[in-house]
Each structure stands twice: as C-alpha cells, then as structure tokens.
Amino acid sequence: MAVTRKKGAREVALDILTRVEEHRSYSNLELKQGLAQTELSAADVGLVTELVYGTIQRQYTLDTVISRFVKSGRKRLEPWVHNLLRLSLYQIRFLDRIPDRAAVHEAVELAKRKGHQGIASLVNGVLRNVLRQPEVWNEPQGNLVKRLAFAESHPDWLISRWLKLYGEELTRAICQSNNVAPHTSVRVNTLKTDRPALLAELKAEFPGAEASQLSPDGIVIPSGHVAASKWFQQGYCTIQDESSMLVARALAVQPGQRVLDACAAPGGKTSHLAELMGNSGQILACDVHPHKEKLIRETAKRLGITCIETVVSDALDLPDKGLGQFDRILLDAPCTGLGVIRRKPDLKWKKTPEDIAQISQLQARLLERIAPMLAPGGLLVYSTCTIEPEENQRVVEQFVAHHPEFEWDKSLLEDLPPAVARIASAEHGYVQILPNHFQSDGFFISRLKRSK
Ligand SMILES: C[S@@+](CC[C@H](N)C(=O)[O-])C[C@H]1O[C@@H](n2cnc3c(N)ncnc32)[C@H](O)[C@@H]1O
C-alpha cells in the first residue's frame, strides 16, 4: 500500500509560490486552495501564510541577492528551485524566529526530495554563501530609485512614480507600510448590537481586540480567526478594513432613502449602507460579474438585511434600464488596487503603468454614465482603494469641469473622523488615505453634490 507523505509547512508554501508563478494567479486564491488540501496545525497555517505573502512581498530584494550568487543566471532556474531559494532567503533575512541553519537544512532536504543531489548542492551553496556575506542585504549606494526598490522591495516604475508624487520620505513610508502584514478589523452590525457590547464579548475570545481609532463602527483584532467565530457567523460583524469603513459613512445616508451602489460586490459597503439606514429604504446593488451577485446576497442574509436588491449589469448600462433617480449613489470604482499592496502583495508585480491609464478611462466613463442618475440635491461618493491621482482626483476633476450641476462637496469632512478630516484636500474636501497614515488600506474618498 502506498504511504502518502504529509507535506510540511515549507513544502506547502513552496508549492503555492510555484503555482502562483507558473499560473500567474493570485496568491490569496492559491493559498486558500493550497491550505484546503492539507491538514496543517493552526500554527503551521500561520507559517505558510507568512512565508507565501512575505516571500512575494520581498521578491525584488530576494531576487537581487539570488542573482549575485547563481552563476548560471537566476532566470534559468526551474520555477520551484527559484522559489525554494526565495523562500529560504526570506526566512534567513526576514524571519528572526527561524534559525538560519534550520532554514538551510530544510531547504536542502526539500531540494533532495523534489529534485536531486545536484539541485540540493546548488541550494546549499547559494544559501551558505549568502550567510557568509550578510552585507549583501545592505541598501546599495547610488541611484535613489534602485536603492529604495531594493530596500523596500517594490518595482522601479512604482518607486519612480511615487517619488515624483510623494517625495522620498513619504515613498519610503508607504513602501514600509506595504511590507507590514495587515491586522484584521471588523465592522459592528448595528442592526443587531452596538460596539461596546460586541467589543466586550469579543474580548473574551480575542483578548487583544480594541475599538478602532479610525472608524466609529470598527473593532481591531490583532490576532485570531474571526471568520470562524460565532459573532461573525451569526451576523454580528463583517470583516472589513478600517479605511473601507469610512466610505459608506461618507455618503451620509438617511433611513428610507433610495440608494444606488453601482459597483457593489462583494457587498462590504452595501451592507454597511444598509446598517446605517436601519435596514430601511431601498439599496440597489449592481455588479457586472454574475458569480459575485451571490456574495452580496449571502452577506445580506448573514447580517439580517432585507433592504438590498441586487442586479447583475455593466454599470455603464444602468441609465438605460429605467431605474429612475437616486438620493444617494456610491461609485466604489474598479481600480488598480495599489493602495492595498500590504493585503495583496502580488499587485505590485502584476500591475503596470498602462493599467493605471487604462482603468482611469473606465472610471471616467462610469462616473459620466452613473452621475446623471442622482436626484437634484443628492450626494454621490466616488471612491477607490488606490493612491494614484489619475484614478482618483483627476477623474473627479475632469467630470466636475464638464458638469456645472455637480460640485465637490466639502461638507464631506463633517462625516469623517477628525483624524481623517485633517488630511483632506482644503480645496475640494476629498481624502487620500495613504497606507502609512493609519496603517490601514490606501483609499480615496470624494463626495459630489448635485445642485439641479
Ligand atoms: C472595488 S470593487 C467593489 C467593492 C465593494 N464596493 C465592497 O465594498 O465590497 C469594484 C467592483 O466593481 C465591479 N465592476 C467592475 N467593472 C464594472 C462595471 N463595468 N459595472 C459594474 N461593476 C463593475 C467588480 O466586479 C468589483 O466587484
């Protein structure tokens, strides 16, 4: 009878990293699938997650070092060997709790099992050579873009771009925040409970839980698996980033209103709107992807929300559907996601400058088509989870310039916490939250008012 060998945490992480590279897929999806096929302990699941995200996050730095020690050239390595070197060097350089000799030993054993003695010798040689020369990790001299790209492991084009937009100090701070693992936060479902009551209950299972300083609806949970808890499953809370929790509040909804959420899936902000409206009025939640509609419905059901209707449609087609006008519109537009790199580190390697140019055209078209559905006197929030001006203030500036009946609504500041209002644009009232401001997702939030 064949005996199936159980894979250890490093082998599971290696297989996930190799699949991400070979299939050009997203690490969160591969991680979910890869972990589902194992029976690892909770601690090992944590280690695999850290190894996968950490290795992808630090890829530039790791590859620069690998290139110096692989004589035949890094690019000629088989993907799994390349990823084994990355994974092992990540542990050596960035994980203090794993002794160097354990990282090398595990790597060599894995190389023997998956390959042959020749590969094991190469892996052993590279890792030991790096250990003998710790100065290879020092920030290099010279060109600022290259220095920052190596030290903070971000692509050259993004560093150059941010240097122009934000300057050296802020660029470094943004990159450093992008390299810190995000904490979990939940939004209290105010239809079922309130923040003090839920916080008191959560503290029993998650002792580090505390009220969010950023969002009045948030609770920060530094460690623990909230999605498996009874509070999540029974609909007392929703997992959501603290910046993201500001968006629905920015729309200043009132009970009984008619609201359009034009790009709604998976429904994080739609359900927040429903909670703020006391589950009254009507929220139309639209998304272009049929498979995502059920995510909105499931969230609404779990939270006990009944005022959301869903529609599968390209939002560009909504004006042709005779839906009438809305008191409030949320356009949480599709974007490059370059504000959420700490959550999705693959983004920094996959996205290109062309993606920014391309998606900003779609964003402008969406705003152009959706805004006329707002009733006079109504409010529209345009938001994204990116920090690129072309996708944010430029889209809105252009729109306002051609539509005198819409204006920036600076009273947005009254609906934002003081710490956030302080960083708002003095001229237009929008906020660009950078990942380093509050160690939360990078988000852009703006509000327009329709006069006639
Ligand atoms: C930033 S996400 C929305 C997140 C959502 N508001 C939330 O808080 O859970 C953007 C969404 O827009 C959808 N989308 C992309 N293009 C669209 C289009 N042309 N019309 C409608 N939805 C679109 C995507 O499927 C994606 O779910």
The ligand as an SDF file (V2000), in Angstrom:
LIG
                    3D

 27 29  0  0  0  0  0  0  0  0999 V2000
  -13.7270   47.9970   -5.6640 C   0  0  0  0  0  0  0  0  0  0  0  0
  -14.7310   46.6540   -6.0360 S   0  0  0  0  0  0  0  0  0  0  0  0
  -16.1700   46.9990   -5.0970 C   0  0  0  0  0  0  0  0  0  0  0  0
  -16.0720   46.5980   -3.6610 C   0  0  0  0  0  0  0  0  0  0  0  0
  -17.3910   46.7800   -2.9530 C   0  0  0  0  0  0  0  0  0  0  0  0
  -17.8910   48.1360   -3.0680 N   0  0  0  0  0  0  0  0  0  0  0  0
  -17.3030   46.4020   -1.4950 C   0  0  0  0  0  0  0  0  0  0  0  0
  -17.1220   47.2690   -0.6550 O   0  0  0  0  0  0  0  0  0  0  0  0
  -17.4110   45.2040   -1.1890 O   0  0  0  0  0  0  0  0  0  0  0  0
  -15.2620   47.0180   -7.6480 C   0  0  0  0  0  0  0  0  0  0  0  0
  -16.3300   46.1020   -8.1660 C   0  0  0  0  0  0  0  0  0  0  0  0
  -16.7290   46.6160   -9.4360 O   0  0  0  0  0  0  0  0  0  0  0  0
  -17.1130   45.5480  -10.2410 C   0  0  0  0  0  0  0  0  0  0  0  0
  -17.0860   46.0640  -11.6270 N   0  0  0  0  0  0  0  0  0  0  0  0
  -16.0530   46.2080  -12.4660 C   0  0  0  0  0  0  0  0  0  0  0  0
  -16.4390   46.7700  -13.6140 N   0  0  0  0  0  0  0  0  0  0  0  0
  -17.7630   47.0040  -13.5030 C   0  0  0  0  0  0  0  0  0  0  0  0
  -18.7420   47.5540  -14.3660 C   0  0  0  0  0  0  0  0  0  0  0  0
  -18.4330   47.9930  -15.5840 N   0  0  0  0  0  0  0  0  0  0  0  0
  -20.0100   47.6130  -13.9120 N   0  0  0  0  0  0  0  0  0  0  0  0
  -20.3460   47.1700  -12.6930 C   0  0  0  0  0  0  0  0  0  0  0  0
  -19.4660   46.6220  -11.8320 N   0  0  0  0  0  0  0  0  0  0  0  0
  -18.1880   46.5530  -12.2330 C   0  0  0  0  0  0  0  0  0  0  0  0
  -16.1220   44.4580   -9.9180 C   0  0  0  0  0  0  0  0  0  0  0  0
  -16.6730   43.1850  -10.1870 O   0  0  0  0  0  0  0  0  0  0  0  0
  -15.8940   44.6700   -8.4160 C   0  0  0  0  0  0  0  0  0  0  0  0
  -16.6970   43.7890   -7.6820 O   0  0  0  0  0  0  0  0  0  0  0  0
  1  2  1  0
  2  3  1  0
  2 10  1  0
  3  4  1  0
  4  5  1  0
  5  6  1  0
  5  7  1  0
  7  8  2  0
  7  9  1  0
 10 11  1  0
 11 12  1  0
 11 26  1  0
 12 13  1  0
 13 14  1  0
 13 24  1  0
 14 15  1  0
 14 23  1  0
 15 16  2  0
 16 17  1  0
 17 18  1  0
 17 23  2  0
 18 19  1  0
 18 20  2  0
 20 21  1  0
 21 22  2  0
 22 23  1  0
 24 25  1  0
 24 26  1  0
 26 27  1  0
M  CHG  2   2   1   9  -1
M  END
$$$$
